[in-house]
Amino acid sequence: MYNFNKLNNNENLEKARLVREKRAEVKKALKRGHINLDNLFNDIELFNNFISNMKTIELVSSLQGIGRVNAEKILRKLNINFSKKVGGLGKNQKENFIKYFKIKN
């Protein structure tokens, strides 16, 4: 659906705006409980285009009932750096993240 290859400057700006809007929508929906991490991790297109480049701290703190402080505690427990991007998690980090949040593949 989204082909981000070979874009000119205006198209790049539009792409960046689209990504920011979509991430904001996702974060709101997570906070309100309309979607969960299962939905995000199992929707390959959504994950690859919008979620994989999100920082783990942003994603975890967007979950319902979890604020910034609790998100930091969780990520420390999982040995994940706050600035690490979701798509850049190592094998063990990803497995621990999936296990902790009970994400079904």
N, C-alpha and C positions, 0 to 999 in steps of 0.2 A: 504494500500500500504506500509506504513512504520510501522514496528513492532519493537518498541524500547525496548521491555521487555527482561530481562535476557541476556544482552550482556557482552562479556568479555572486557578487557581494550582496545584492539585495535579496537574493534567494537564501543566502547564508543567514542574513539577519532574520528573515521570515522563519527559517528552520529553527533558529535559536528561540524566537518568540513562541513558536509552536511547542517546542520541548518544555520551555518554562511553564507555559499554560497547562500542558498535560500533566507535568509533575505536580503543579499546584492542585489540579483536580484530584489526582491520585491521593495526595496527602490529606485533602479535605475528606475524601471518601473513606480513607483509612481511619481518620480521627472520629468520624461519625459512625463507623461500623458498617458502612454500606458495602465495602469490599474487604477482603482479608489477604494475607500474604500468599495463601494458596492460589488465589486468582491471579496475583501479580507474577508469581513464579511459573505458573502453568500457561499463561498467555505469552507465547514465545515472541510474537511481534511487539507487543507492548513492552515486555521485559527488555528485549534487545534495543529497541528504539528510544525508550524513555527511562527505564528503571535501572539498567545496568550501569549507567554513568552517574547515578545518584550516590551521594555519600551515605554510608551505613547509618551514621548518626541521624541524618535527616529522615531516613526511612523508619528506623526504630522509634524515634521520638514522635513520629506521625501516627503511631498505633494508638488505638483507643485505650485510655487509661495509663499510658506511658508518656511521661514528659521527658525533658532534656536530661534531668538528673538520673532518673531511672534508666534511661537509654544508655547513659554513660556507664552505669553500674553493670548493666547487662553486657555491653560490649567489652568491658574490662574482664568480666567473668569468662567471656568467650575468647579472650586474647585477640580482639580485633581492634585495630587502631581506628580512632574516630574519623580520621580523614580518608580511610579506605573506601573505595567505591564498591558497590554491591557486585558488579561484574568482575572486579579484581580480587575477590576473595580467593585465597588458596584452597586447595582440596579439603584439608582438615578444617579450615575456618568455615567453609561453605557447609560441610557436613555438620559441624557443631551448630551453626546458625539454623539449618533446616531442622535438626533434632530439637533444639531449644524452642523454636516457634511451632513445632509440630506441623511442618509443611509437607503436604502429600504430593508426591510426584506423579 
